[in-house]
């Protein structure tokens, strides 16, 4: 105790006071009273010192609790209560929020997610695609090789206990490439594969963009022509139509890396300056035109070439761009003309919007992905109202397998995230009203008949009916409400009288009629 009292000026003062008192009392001739007095004095000093130390600690916490060092009266009061009040359990409630940028899926949320995934799966199957799956955890090198070192800024990556660098996948296409390379010559081409998988990116969050999302991918491996892109676009527009979205709501921008290359070749821009020129041109909406022209001049692009490039990239029709490019654009525009012809055959031509600009490639896909990753046709679904970010995107990537050390194989595909499409469906009031799906609810009227109720549930489930057994003794009113909340068609009551006759009471929740049905006739 004396050691504790000497830890602060307040406790030293208390010790001096108690020592003086002991000295005075020591002159007394009554030992018992002296002992009691000493004990009382020391106890009093201890209490005074503890109170002084507590007050000093509270004052110090107040001064450090706010930028101006004053704290708030509410915080001070809370600390006083915590310091002087009764001791409570050290357990604190865990933070119930998911990690920032991620989501929980309660049962009602899972109903919506399953509906969306079901629509994606249905479309993929309509088009004859086969489903595949890959781990969400992949080698970090898989993504760094594809997009360069800068992608590591957005990776959820770490070193595992075996010393290997791994990452949660930010996209699925590199994993697809790994599978194709793994099959080698044993893979029958063309291959048409699809997947719905979770992706992770540590990036700034906006509406429709989170740090995790689910993504629908469809890819065609082994088809070099635009027939592959046309099939993929047909799948996308089929999905939109199935969920009630029209071409008036959504458009699909289409361009081609070949077109961009032809534009720069027409104006004598070296291939090694391709990406740099595109990045500079993308600044037109953010900087005055003369600033953009100055940056192009610094890169060695002449004034005449700058004028031609800016004019070409502002074209919004194939015919207009063809006139500007002349013979240099014949091959590049040929693919797009064929794509438009196939779109007319499929019946989705009205969804397509030709856009030669680089802004949507750079802004939404990134220079590396949009201008180096893709080798031919590139497309992106967009909200015509302009309220949302890109809905989906894809194109041709014939050089990806070579990036991983294999032989190049023609490939085309798209990625379609779950976040933006749900926002769009909300805006258009097209989200379905989804409720729990149960056919029968079984309630036991007599607990001795619970085994009998279990046998009825097993019989109905074997017949394919979805059955919810009420597992506790409940009131009839509760059972009716529960059955209605569950969307059940029938409420089965297992009671003494009916069971003795080999039957159960069946309440039709739509008509409110109740009948007695023999157990062997239940279906």
C-alpha positions as CSV (number, residue, x, y, z in Angstrom):
1,X,0.0,0.0,0.0
2,X,2.8,2.4,0.9
3,X,4.4,1.7,-2.5
4,X,1.1,2.6,-4.2
5,X,0.8,5.9,-2.2
6,X,4.2,7.1,-3.3
7,X,3.4,7.1,-7.0
8,X,1.9,10.6,-7.2
9,X,2.1,14.0,-5.5
10,X,-1.4,13.4,-4.1
11,X,-0.4,10.1,-2.6
12,X,2.8,11.6,-1.1
13,X,0.7,14.3,0.6
14,X,-1.6,11.6,1.9
15,X,1.4,9.7,3.2
16,X,2.8,12.8,5.0
17,X,-0.5,13.5,6.6
18,X,-0.9,9.9,7.8
19,X,2.7,9.8,9.1
20,X,2.1,13.0,11.2
21,X,-1.0,11.5,12.6
22,X,0.7,8.3,13.5
23,X,3.4,10.3,15.3
24,X,0.9,12.1,17.4
25,X,-1.0,8.9,18.2
26,X,2.2,7.1,19.1
27,X,2.4,9.2,22.3
28,X,-0.9,7.7,23.5
29,X,-0.7,5.1,26.3
30,X,-3.5,2.9,24.9
31,X,-2.0,0.4,22.4
32,X,-5.4,-1.0,21.1
33,X,-6.8,2.5,20.4
34,X,-3.5,3.4,18.8
35,X,-3.7,0.4,16.5
36,X,-7.2,1.2,15.4
37,X,-6.4,4.9,14.8
38,X,-3.4,4.0,12.7
39,X,-5.5,1.6,10.6
40,X,-8.2,4.2,10.1
41,X,-5.7,7.0,9.2
42,X,-3.9,4.9,6.7
43,X,-7.2,3.8,5.1
44,X,-8.4,7.4,4.9
45,X,-5.1,8.4,3.2
46,X,-5.4,5.5,0.8
47,X,-8.9,6.5,-0.2
48,X,-7.9,10.2,-0.7
49,X,-4.9,9.3,-2.8
50,X,-7.0,6.9,-5.0
51,X,-9.6,9.6,-5.5
52,X,-6.9,12.2,-6.4
53,X,-5.3,9.8,-8.9
54,X,-8.7,9.0,-10.5
55,X,-9.5,12.7,-10.9
56,X,-6.1,13.3,-12.5
57,X,-6.6,10.4,-14.9
58,X,-10.0,11.6,-15.9
59,X,-8.7,15.1,-16.6
60,X,-5.9,13.7,-18.7
61,X,-8.3,11.6,-20.8
62,X,-10.5,14.7,-21.3
63,X,-7.7,16.7,-22.6
64,X,-6.7,14.0,-25.1
65,X,-10.2,13.3,-26.3
66,X,-10.7,16.2,-28.7
67,X,-8.6,18.3,-31.1
68,X,-8.7,21.4,-28.8
69,X,-7.7,19.3,-25.7
70,X,-10.9,20.2,-23.9
71,X,-13.0,17.1,-24.5
72,X,-16.8,17.1,-24.0
73,X,-18.8,17.0,-20.9
74,X,-20.6,13.8,-22.1
75,X,-17.2,12.0,-22.6
76,X,-16.0,13.2,-19.2
77,X,-19.1,12.0,-17.5
78,X,-18.8,8.6,-19.3
79,X,-15.2,8.3,-18.1
80,X,-16.1,9.2,-14.5
81,X,-18.8,6.5,-14.5
82,X,-16.4,4.0,-16.0
83,X,-13.7,4.9,-13.5
84,X,-15.7,5.2,-10.3
85,X,-18.7,3.0,-11.1
86,X,-19.1,-0.8,-10.4
87,X,-17.0,-3.2,-12.3
88,X,-18.7,-4.8,-15.3
89,X,-18.0,-7.7,-17.6
90,X,-14.9,-7.2,-19.8
91,X,-16.7,-8.7,-22.8
92,X,-17.8,-6.3,-25.5
93,X,-20.2,-6.9,-28.3
94,X,-18.5,-7.7,-31.6
95,X,-18.9,-5.2,-34.5
96,X,-21.8,-6.6,-36.4
97,X,-21.0,-4.7,-39.6
98,X,-19.2,-6.7,-42.4
99,X,-15.7,-5.4,-43.5
100,X,-15.9,-2.1,-45.3
101,X,-16.8,-2.6,-49.0
102,X,-18.4,-6.1,-48.5
103,X,-21.9,-7.3,-48.0
104,X,-23.9,-9.7,-45.9
105,X,-26.7,-11.7,-47.5
106,X,-29.6,-12.3,-45.2
107,X,-32.2,-14.8,-46.4
108,X,-34.2,-12.1,-48.2
109,X,-31.0,-10.9,-49.9
110,X,-30.1,-14.4,-50.9
111,X,-33.5,-14.8,-52.7
112,X,-32.6,-11.9,-54.9
113,X,-29.1,-13.1,-55.5
114,X,-30.2,-16.6,-56.4
115,X,-32.8,-15.1,-58.8
116,X,-30.1,-13.1,-60.6
117,X,-27.7,-15.9,-60.7
118,X,-30.5,-18.2,-62.0
119,X,-31.2,-15.8,-64.8
120,X,-27.5,-15.7,-65.8
121,X,-27.3,-19.5,-65.7
122,X,-30.4,-19.8,-67.8
123,X,-29.1,-17.6,-70.5
124,X,-25.7,-19.3,-70.6
125,X,-27.5,-22.7,-70.9
126,X,-29.7,-21.3,-73.7
127,X,-26.6,-20.5,-75.6
128,X,-25.0,-24.0,-75.1
129,X,-22.2,-22.8,-72.7
130,X,-20.7,-25.2,-70.1
131,X,-20.1,-24.1,-66.5
132,X,-16.7,-24.1,-64.8
133,X,-15.3,-23.0,-61.5
134,X,-11.9,-22.0,-60.1
135,X,-10.6,-21.0,-56.6
136,X,-11.2,-17.5,-55.4
137,X,-7.6,-17.7,-54.1
138,X,-5.0,-17.7,-56.8
139,X,-1.3,-17.1,-57.3
140,X,-0.5,-13.3,-57.2
141,X,1.6,-13.8,-60.4
142,X,-1.4,-14.7,-62.4
143,X,-2.8,-11.2,-62.1
144,X,0.5,-9.2,-62.1
145,X,1.5,-10.9,-65.4
146,X,-1.8,-10.1,-67.1
147,X,-2.1,-6.4,-66.1
148,X,1.3,-5.4,-64.8
149,X,2.7,-4.5,-61.4
150,X,0.3,-1.6,-60.9
151,X,-2.7,-3.9,-60.3
152,X,-1.1,-4.9,-56.9
153,X,-2.4,-1.6,-55.6
154,X,-5.9,-3.1,-55.8
155,X,-5.2,-6.7,-54.9
156,X,-6.1,-8.3,-51.6
157,X,-2.7,-10.1,-51.6
158,X,-0.5,-11.7,-48.9
159,X,2.1,-14.4,-48.3
160,X,0.7,-17.7,-47.1
161,X,2.3,-19.9,-44.5
162,X,4.2,-21.7,-47.1
163,X,5.9,-18.5,-48.3
164,X,3.9,-18.2,-51.5
165,X,2.5,-14.9,-52.8
166,X,-1.3,-15.4,-53.3
167,X,-4.3,-13.1,-53.9
168,X,-8.0,-13.0,-53.9
169,X,-8.9,-12.8,-57.6
170,X,-9.8,-9.3,-58.8
171,X,-11.2,-10.9,-62.0
172,X,-11.8,-14.3,-63.5
173,X,-10.3,-14.3,-67.0
174,X,-6.7,-15.0,-65.9
175,X,-8.0,-18.1,-64.1
176,X,-9.8,-19.2,-67.3
177,X,-6.5,-18.8,-69.2
178,X,-4.8,-21.0,-66.6
179,X,-7.4,-23.7,-67.1
180,X,-7.1,-23.5,-70.9
181,X,-3.3,-23.7,-70.7
182,X,-3.6,-26.7,-68.3
183,X,-5.7,-28.6,-70.8
184,X,-3.3,-27.8,-73.6
185,X,-3.9,-29.7,-76.8
186,X,-6.5,-31.9,-75.0
187,X,-9.1,-29.1,-75.0
188,X,-11.6,-29.5,-77.8
189,X,-12.1,-26.2,-79.6
190,X,-14.1,-24.1,-79.7
191,X,-14.8,-24.1,-76.0
192,X,-17.8,-22.1,-74.7
193,X,-17.6,-21.7,-70.9
194,X,-19.4,-19.6,-68.3
195,X,-19.0,-18.9,-64.5
196,X,-20.4,-16.8,-61.7
197,X,-17.7,-16.1,-59.2
198,X,-16.8,-13.6,-56.5
199,X,-14.1,-11.0,-57.2
200,X,-12.1,-8.7,-54.8
201,X,-10.6,-5.3,-55.5
202,X,-9.4,-2.8,-52.9
203,X,-10.6,0.4,-54.6
204,X,-12.6,3.5,-54.0
205,X,-16.3,2.7,-53.5
206,X,-19.1,4.4,-55.4
207,X,-22.6,3.5,-56.3
208,X,-22.5,0.1,-57.9
209,X,-18.8,-0.4,-57.0
210,X,-17.8,-2.4,-53.9
211,X,-14.6,-4.1,-52.8
212,X,-16.2,-7.5,-53.5
213,X,-18.7,-8.4,-56.1
214,X,-20.0,-11.4,-58.0
215,X,-19.4,-11.5,-61.7
216,X,-20.9,-13.5,-64.6
217,X,-18.4,-14.4,-67.3
218,X,-19.0,-16.0,-70.6
219,X,-16.0,-16.8,-72.8
220,X,-15.5,-18.4,-76.2
221,X,-12.0,-20.0,-76.9
222,X,-10.8,-20.9,-80.3
223,X,-13.0,-18.7,-82.6
224,X,-11.0,-16.0,-84.5
225,X,-13.9,-14.2,-86.1
226,X,-16.5,-11.7,-84.9
227,X,-19.0,-14.5,-84.8
228,X,-17.8,-15.0,-81.2
229,X,-18.4,-11.4,-80.2
230,X,-21.9,-11.5,-81.9
231,X,-22.8,-14.6,-79.9
232,X,-21.7,-13.0,-76.6
233,X,-23.6,-9.7,-77.3
234,X,-26.7,-11.8,-78.1
235,X,-26.4,-13.5,-74.7
236,X,-26.1,-10.1,-72.9
237,X,-29.1,-8.6,-74.7
238,X,-31.1,-11.8,-74.1
239,X,-30.5,-11.4,-70.4
240,X,-31.5,-7.8,-70.5
241,X,-34.8,-8.7,-72.2
242,X,-35.5,-11.5,-69.8
243,X,-35.4,-9.1,-66.8
244,X,-37.4,-6.4,-68.5
245,X,-34.7,-4.0,-69.6
246,X,-35.0,-2.6,-73.2
247,X,-32.7,-0.9,-75.7
248,X,-34.2,2.3,-74.6
249,X,-32.8,1.7,-71.1
250,X,-29.4,0.3,-72.0
251,X,-27.0,0.7,-74.9
252,X,-23.8,-1.2,-75.7
253,X,-20.8,0.9,-76.9
254,X,-18.7,-0.9,-79.5
255,X,-15.3,-0.1,-80.9
256,X,-12.1,-1.9,-81.8
257,X,-8.5,-1.7,-80.9
258,X,-7.8,-2.2,-84.6
259,X,-9.8,1.0,-85.3
260,X,-7.8,3.0,-82.8
261,X,-4.5,1.6,-84.3
262,X,-5.7,2.4,-87.8
263,X,-6.5,6.0,-86.8
264,X,-3.0,6.6,-85.3
265,X,-1.3,4.8,-88.2
266,X,-3.2,7.0,-90.7
267,X,-1.6,10.0,-89.0
268,X,1.9,8.4,-88.6
269,X,1.9,8.0,-84.9
270,X,4.5,5.3,-83.9
271,X,3.0,2.1,-82.4
272,X,5.0,2.6,-79.2
273,X,3.2,5.9,-78.6
274,X,-0.2,4.2,-78.9
275,X,-1.2,4.1,-75.2
276,X,0.3,7.5,-74.4
277,X,-1.7,9.2,-77.2
278,X,-4.9,7.6,-76.1
279,X,-4.4,8.7,-72.5
280,X,-3.8,12.3,-73.7
281,X,-6.8,12.3,-76.0
282,X,-8.9,11.0,-73.1
283,X,-8.3,14.3,-71.3
284,X,-10.4,16.3,-73.7
285,X,-13.4,16.3,-71.4
286,X,-11.2,17.5,-68.5
287,X,-8.7,19.9,-70.1
288,X,-9.0,22.7,-72.7
289,X,-8.4,21.5,-76.3
290,X,-5.2,23.6,-76.5
291,X,-3.7,21.8,-73.5
292,X,-4.4,18.5,-75.1
293,X,-2.8,19.7,-78.4
294,X,0.2,20.9,-76.5
295,X,0.7,17.5,-74.8
296,X,0.4,15.7,-78.2
297,X,2.9,18.1,-79.7
298,X,5.3,17.3,-76.8
299,X,5.0,13.7,-77.8
300,X,6.0,14.6,-81.4
301,X,2.5,14.6,-83.0
302,X,2.2,17.3,-85.6
303,X,-0.7,19.9,-85.7
304,X,-2.2,18.3,-88.8
305,X,-2.0,14.8,-87.2
306,X,-3.6,16.1,-84.0
307,X,-6.5,17.6,-85.9
308,X,-7.0,14.4,-87.8
309,X,-6.8,12.2,-84.7
310,X,-9.3,14.3,-82.8
311,X,-11.7,14.3,-85.7
312,X,-11.5,10.6,-86.3
313,X,-12.0,9.7,-82.6
314,X,-15.1,11.9,-82.5
315,X,-16.9,9.9,-85.2
316,X,-20.1,8.1,-84.3
317,X,-20.7,6.1,-87.4
318,X,-18.7,3.5,-89.4
319,X,-19.4,5.3,-92.7
320,X,-18.1,8.6,-91.4
321,X,-14.9,7.0,-90.0
322,X,-14.4,5.1,-93.2
323,X,-14.4,8.3,-95.2
324,X,-11.7,9.8,-92.9
325,X,-9.5,6.7,-92.8
326,X,-9.7,5.6,-96.4
327,X,-8.0,2.3,-97.3
328,X,-6.1,2.3,-94.0
329,X,-9.3,1.6,-92.2
330,X,-10.6,-1.1,-94.5
331,X,-9.5,-4.1,-92.4
332,X,-10.4,-2.6,-89.0
333,X,-13.8,-1.4,-90.1
334,X,-14.5,-4.7,-91.9
335,X,-14.8,-6.6,-88.5
336,X,-17.3,-4.0,-87.2
337,X,-19.4,-4.0,-90.3
338,X,-19.6,-7.8,-90.1
339,X,-20.6,-7.5,-86.4
340,X,-23.4,-5.1,-87.3
341,X,-24.7,-7.5,-89.9
342,X,-24.7,-10.4,-87.5
343,X,-26.4,-8.2,-84.9
344,X,-29.2,-7.5,-87.4
345,X,-29.6,-11.2,-87.9
346,X,-29.8,-11.9,-84.1
347,X,-32.2,-8.9,-83.7
348,X,-30.1,-6.8,-81.3
349,X,-28.8,-4.1,-83.6
350,X,-30.7,-1.4,-81.9
351,X,-28.7,-2.0,-78.7
352,X,-25.4,-1.2,-80.4
353,X,-23.7,2.3,-80.4
354,X,-20.5,2.8,-82.4
355,X,-18.1,5.0,-80.3
356,X,-14.6,5.5,-81.7
357,X,-13.5,7.6,-78.7
358,X,-11.1,6.2,-76.1
359,X,-12.7,7.8,-73.1
360,X,-14.9,4.9,-72.1
361,X,-12.0,2.4,-72.5
362,X,-9.6,4.5,-70.4
363,X,-12.0,5.6,-67.8
364,X,-13.8,2.3,-67.1
365,X,-11.4,-0.4,-68.1
366,X,-8.0,1.3,-67.6
367,X,-5.3,1.8,-70.2
368,X,-3.6,-1.6,-69.6
369,X,-6.8,-3.6,-69.8
370,X,-8.7,-1.6,-72.4
371,X,-5.9,-0.8,-74.8
372,X,-3.3,-3.6,-74.4
373,X,-5.3,-6.5,-73.1
374,X,-8.0,-6.3,-75.8
375,X,-6.8,-7.0,-79.4
376,X,-10.0,-6.5,-81.5
377,X,-13.6,-5.7,-80.8
378,X,-14.3,-4.0,-77.5
379,X,-17.8,-3.4,-76.0
380,X,-19.4,-2.0,-72.9
381,X,-23.0,-1.9,-71.6
382,X,-24.1,1.5,-70.3
383,X,-27.1,3.1,-68.7
384,X,-28.6,5.5,-71.3
385,X,-29.8,7.8,-68.5
386,X,-26.2,8.3,-67.4
387,X,-26.8,7.6,-63.7
388,X,-24.6,4.5,-63.3
389,X,-21.2,3.3,-64.1
390,X,-20.5,0.6,-66.7
391,X,-22.9,-2.4,-66.5
392,X,-20.8,-4.9,-68.2
393,X,-17.9,-5.1,-70.7
394,X,-15.8,-7.4,-72.8
395,X,-14.2,-8.0,-76.1
396,X,-11.5,-10.0,-77.9
397,X,-8.2,-10.9,-76.2
398,X,-6.2,-13.1,-78.6
399,X,-2.8,-12.5,-76.9
400,X,-3.6,-13.4,-73.3
401,X,-2.5,-17.0,-73.3
402,X,0.9,-15.9,-74.7
403,X,1.3,-13.6,-71.6
404,X,1.3,-16.7,-69.5
405,X,3.9,-18.5,-71.6
406,X,1.5,-20.5,-73.8
407,X,0.6,-20.4,-77.5
408,X,-1.8,-17.6,-78.4
409,X,-5.3,-18.8,-79.0
410,X,-8.2,-16.6,-80.2
411,X,-10.5,-15.7,-77.3
412,X,-13.4,-13.4,-76.6
413,X,-15.5,-12.9,-73.5
414,X,-17.3,-10.5,-71.2
415,X,-17.7,-9.8,-67.4
416,X,-21.0,-8.7,-65.9
417,X,-21.1,-7.7,-62.3
418,X,-24.0,-8.0,-59.9
419,X,-23.9,-4.6,-58.2
420,X,-24.7,-2.2,-61.1
421,X,-27.4,-4.3,-62.6
422,X,-29.2,-4.5,-59.3
423,X,-29.0,-0.7,-59.0
424,X,-30.5,-0.4,-62.5
425,X,-33.3,-2.8,-61.8
426,X,-34.1,-0.8,-58.6
427,X,-34.2,2.4,-60.6
428,X,-36.5,0.9,-63.2
429,X,-38.6,-0.8,-60.5
430,X,-38.0,-4.2,-62.1
431,X,-36.8,-6.1,-59.1
432,X,-39.1,-9.1,-58.5
433,X,-41.0,-9.5,-55.3
434,X,-39.4,-12.7,-53.9
435,X,-40.8,-14.5,-50.8
436,X,-39.8,-17.6,-49.0
437,X,-41.0,-20.7,-50.9
438,X,-42.6,-23.4,-48.8
439,X,-45.4,-25.7,-49.9
440,X,-46.5,-27.1,-46.5
441,X,-46.2,-26.2,-42.8
442,X,-46.8,-28.9,-40.3
443,X,-48.0,-28.2,-36.8
444,X,-48.3,-30.8,-34.0
445,X,-51.4,-30.4,-31.9
446,X,-50.3,-33.0,-29.4
447,X,-46.6,-33.4,-28.6
448,X,-47.0,-37.2,-28.2
449,X,-47.7,-37.2,-32.0
450,X,-44.4,-35.4,-33.0
451,X,-42.9,-38.6,-34.3
452,X,-46.0,-39.0,-36.5
453,X,-45.6,-35.4,-37.8
454,X,-41.9,-36.3,-38.7
455,X,-43.1,-39.3,-40.7
456,X,-45.6,-37.1,-42.6
457,X,-42.9,-34.5,-43.3
458,X,-40.5,-37.2,-44.6
459,X,-43.3,-38.6,-46.8
460,X,-44.1,-35.2,-48.4
461,X,-40.4,-34.3,-48.9
462,X,-39.8,-37.6,-50.6
463,X,-42.6,-36.5,-53.0
464,X,-40.7,-33.3,-53.7
465,X,-42.7,-30.9,-51.6
466,X,-41.0,-28.2,-49.5
467,X,-42.0,-28.8,-45.9
468,X,-41.4,-26.6,-42.8
469,X,-42.1,-28.4,-39.5
470,X,-42.9,-26.2,-36.5
471,X,-40.3,-27.5,-34.0
472,X,-41.8,-26.1,-30.8
473,X,-45.2,-26.0,-29.2
474,X,-46.9,-22.9,-30.5
475,X,-50.3,-21.3,-30.5
476,X,-52.6,-21.8,-33.5
477,X,-52.6,-18.0,-34.2
478,X,-48.8,-18.0,-34.4
479,X,-48.8,-21.1,-36.7
480,X,-51.2,-19.4,-39.2
481,X,-49.1,-16.2,-39.3
482,X,-45.9,-18.2,-39.8
483,X,-47.4,-20.2,-42.6
484,X,-48.5,-17.0,-44.4
485,X,-45.1,-15.4,-44.0
486,X,-43.5,-18.5,-45.4
487,X,-45.7,-18.4,-48.5
488,X,-47.0,-21.9,-47.8
489,X,-50.0,-23.3,-49.7
490,X,-51.2,-25.5,-46.8
491,X,-51.1,-25.9,-43.1
492,X,-51.2,-29.5,-41.8
493,X,-52.5,-30.0,-38.3
494,X,-51.5,-33.3,-36.7
495,X,-54.0,-33.9,-33.9
496,X,-55.4,-36.8,-31.8
497,X,-58.8,-37.3,-33.3
498,X,-57.7,-37.1,-37.0
499,X,-54.6,-39.2,-36.3
500,X,-56.7,-42.0,-34.7
501,X,-58.7,-42.1,-38.0
502,X,-55.5,-42.3,-40.0
503,X,-55.8,-38.7,-41.2
504,X,-54.6,-35.1,-40.7
505,X,-56.4,-31.7,-40.9
506,X,-55.3,-29.8,-44.0
507,X,-56.0,-26.0,-44.1
508,X,-55.8,-24.5,-47.6
509,X,-54.4,-21.0,-47.0
510,X,-55.7,-19.6,-50.2
511,X,-59.3,-20.6,-49.9
512,X,-59.3,-20.9,-46.1
513,X,-61.1,-24.2,-46.4
514,X,-60.1,-27.1,-44.0
515,X,-60.5,-30.7,-44.9
516,X,-59.5,-34.0,-43.3
517,X,-57.2,-36.0,-45.6
518,X,-56.1,-39.6,-45.0
519,X,-52.3,-39.8,-44.5
520,X,-51.9,-42.3,-47.4
521,X,-53.5,-39.7,-49.8
522,X,-51.3,-36.8,-48.9
523,X,-49.3,-35.4,-51.8
